[in-house]
Amino acid sequence: MHKKNNQCTQRNLQISSAITNAYPTLLVARIILACAALLAAQVTAQEPAQGAPASDPRRDMIKALGASSPHPSLGEEARVFDRLVGTWDCDYSFHLDDGSVRHSQGELLLGWILEGRAVQDIFVTYPKDGEKERRMGTTLRFFDTALKQWRIVFVGPQFNYLVTVQGGSEGRDRIVLRGVDIDGAPIRWSFNDIKPDSFVWRGEKSHDDGKTWKLEEEHHMKRRTG
C-alpha cells in the first residue's frame, strides 16, 4: 500500500510538473490569439475608409453645384418648382406628323442648385430599338426678379438643340412656359395636373402665331419613392 501511494504521488508530481512546464506555452498561445483577434478587428474597422474612393477634383464642381433647399430670397415663388424636386419615372409619348405616337420610358431628376437660387433637371430617355446610348437633356431655371417670371434654358447636346422659354404658375396645379423654337415657331411647355406623386408635361407648337396649337409631346410622370 505504501508503495502504491508513492507511485500515485510521483505520478501527480509528474502531471503537475507537465502542467507547470506547459503553462508558459499556453500563455504565449493565448496572447498570440488575443493579438490576432485585435489586429483583425482593427483591419475590419479600417477597411471602409481604405476602400472609399479618393477625392476626385474633377467632381468638385458637381459637389458644389447642388443645394438642399431654395434660397430664402425666393419666398413663395420657390414653391413653383420646389414641389417637383425629386426623381420621377417617365412614360414619354411623342406625337409624330403622320398621326402616330411613339412611346419611350425614362426618368426625370430635378433639384435645387447654385445655393438654392436656381433649379436644374435632367431628362433621361432609356435606349430602345437597338439604340446604344440613352438620350439626355437638361433644363436650368431661375426666377427673374425684374421680369417677375421664371426663365428657362433647355439644352439637348446630342441634337444641337437649345431653346429658352419663360413663364410661371397659372392656377394651383399648372405651370406654363412660352418661347420660340429653333425654327422660329412659338412653343408652349406646361406642367399640368400637378399632384404630390404625379403630373403631366406637355410640349405644344403653333404654326399660325399662337392661334392654334399642335400637341407634340405628352409625358406622364410618377414620383419615385424609397
N, C-alpha and C positions, 0 to 999 in steps of 0.2 A: 504493500500500500504506500509506504513511504517513497518507494522508487517511482510509483506511478505519479505521485504528487510532484516529485522533482521533474518528471518528464512534462507534466502539464505546465509547471511553472516556466520551464525552459521554452516550451512552445509559445506560451503567452508573451514571454520576453522577446522571442523572435518576431512574433507578429507586431508587437509594439514597436520594435526597432525598425521593422519594414515600413510601418506607417509613418514613423518619425522621419525616416530617410526619404520617403516619397512626398512628404508634406511640402518641401520647397519646390519640388517639381510641379505638384498640383497648384500651388500658389502662383507660380510663374504662368502656368497654363491659364488660370482664371484671369490673371492680369492681362495676358495677351488677348483673350477672348473679349474682355471688357473694353480694351483699347480698340479692337477691331470693330465692335459694335458702335462705339463712339465715333470712329472715323467714318463708318458707313452712314451714320445719321448726319454728320456734317456734310458729306458728299451729296446726300439726298437733298439737304436743305439748300445747297448751293446750285444744284442742277438747274432750277428755273432761271436763276439770274444768269448762269453761264449760257443757257440755251436761248435766252432772249436776244433778238437781233440787235446789233449795234445801231446807234442813232445814225440815220442817213440824212446828211444835209440837203440832199436833193428833195426830201419830203418835208422840209421845214416850212415851206410855203403852204402846203396843204394843212399842216397843223395850225398855222397862224390864221388861215382863212376862215375857219368855222367859228360860229358863235352859238351859244346855247339858248339865247333868247333875243327878242327885239330890243333895240336901243330905246331907252325911256323917252327920248325926244319925239318918237313916232306917235306916242299917245294911243288914242283909239284907232288910228289909221293902221296900226300894226296888225289888227285883227283881220284885215282883208285877206292876207296870205298866211298869217300865223296859224289859222285853223287848218291849213293844208300841209303843215310841216309833218314830215314822216315819210314812210315808204308805201307805195301803192302798187298793187297788181293791176295791170292794164290789159283790157281787151280792145285793141285798136281796130278801127274799121275805116277804110279809105274808099270813098265813093268815086269811081272812075267815070270817064266821059262816056263810055259805052253803056252806062247804067248798072254795071256790075259792082259788087262790093268785095274788096279784098280785106281779109282779116289777118291779124297778127297778134302775137302775145308779147308782153314786155313788162316793164316796170317804170315807175316814176319815183325819183328820190328828191326830196325838197327840204331845204333848211336855211337857217339864217347864216349870213357871212358878214365880214367886214365890221366887226364889233356890233353886229345886230342892226346895221343901217341898210342892209340890202338882203334880198332873198335870191337864192340860186336853186335851180333844179337841173336834173339830168333825166332826159327821156331816153329810155333804152328799149330797142326792139330786138327780140331774140332772133337768131338766124333761122331760116326755113327754106324749103325747096332747094336744098343743096348749097345754100349760102355758107360761107366760111366765117364771116365776121358779123357781129351784131351791129346794128345801126344806133348811133348816139348823137344827141344834140343837147345843147344846154341853154338855159334862159337866165338872164340876170335882170333883177327887178329892184327899183328903188323908188321911194316916194319923193317927187319933185315938190319941194315946199313953195316954190314960186308959182308953178302951174297948178298946184293942188291936185295932181294926178300921179298915178303910178306910171313910170316909164320903163319899158321892157325892151331888151335886145335878145333876140334868139339867134344862135349860131349853129349851123349844121355843117361842119367842116368836110364831111365825106362828100357833100354835094355842092360845095362852094356857095352855101346859102346863108344869107344874113338879112334879117329884117327887124324893123323897130315898130312897136305899137305902144299905145298909151290909153289909160282909162282908169277904171276903178269899180267899186261896188255899184250895182243897180238893184235895189231891193235887198232883202235879207239873205237870199240864197243864190245870188248871181253876181259874177264879175264879168265885165265886158271891156275888151281892149280893141282899139281900132287903129288901122295904119294902112300902109301901101305895100303891096307885094313887089318883088324884084322886077315884075313886068309892068309895073305902074298901076295895076288894078287895085281897087280898095279891098281890104280884108277885114274880117271881124272874128276875133277869137274870144271865146266865152267859156266860163266855168259855170255850169248850170246844176240846179237841184242839189246844192251843196249840203251834205249831211255829215255828221261826225265820222261815218265809215264809208261814204261813197260820194261821188259826183260824176258829172258828165262833161267832158271837154269837147267843144265843137269849133271847127275851123270852117269859116264861110268866105266866099269870094263873090264880088259883084263885077259884072261886065257892062253895067249901064249906070255907072257913077252912083251906086248905092240905092237905086230904085228897087231892085230885086237882088236876092242873094241865093247863091248856089252852095249847098252843103258839100264840102269836100272831105271832111274828116269828122268822125264822131267816136270818141274814146271813152269807154266806161271804166271807171276807176273804183277799186275796192281797197280799203285800207288794210295793210298787212299788220297783223298783231303778233305778239310773242317774240 
